[in-house]
Amino acid sequence: MSIGHTLLGLLEAAPRHGYDLKRAFDEKFGHDRPLAYGQAYSTMSRLLKNGLVEVEGIESGGGPDRRRYAITDAGITDVDGWLAQPEKPEPYLQSTLYTKVVLALLTGRSAADLLDTQRSEHLRLMRILTQRKRKGDLADQLVRDHALFHLEADLRWLELAAARLDQLAREVHR
């Protein structure tokens, strides 16, 4: 995810302080991975330097001065371009899991046990995500569905790999 583009998109609704942006980010996108304050402020500094945001006002108070950022026309154009650009599908052509299976076979360890352990971990995570999905709003459900579909694909691969372990063992020992 592009943190900068996401913060710019959030700014399109209205100018905000860095703290407000971080909170909005966490509410909409950071359920499992909240944005660190340092990352929010360093990203805003970079966007300011690049002319994609401007400081609309500075408020003094009991603590440090609070800058209120507004998106610029260049920032809006940048978000437009980012949103129009399709994401590159990322196939897992050389996954860590595949590497572990092959290394288990090469070293005489049980690749079947490795696959069973991984299957259990995937199912555990799927149960957690399904539970969270039931309690969440539509945005939570869509995010959880995305993760669940990927985990389901991994489970199909785990089953396929388990069914082909003997053949793979013969091939890696050639």
Disulfide bonds with the S-S distance in Angstrom:
none
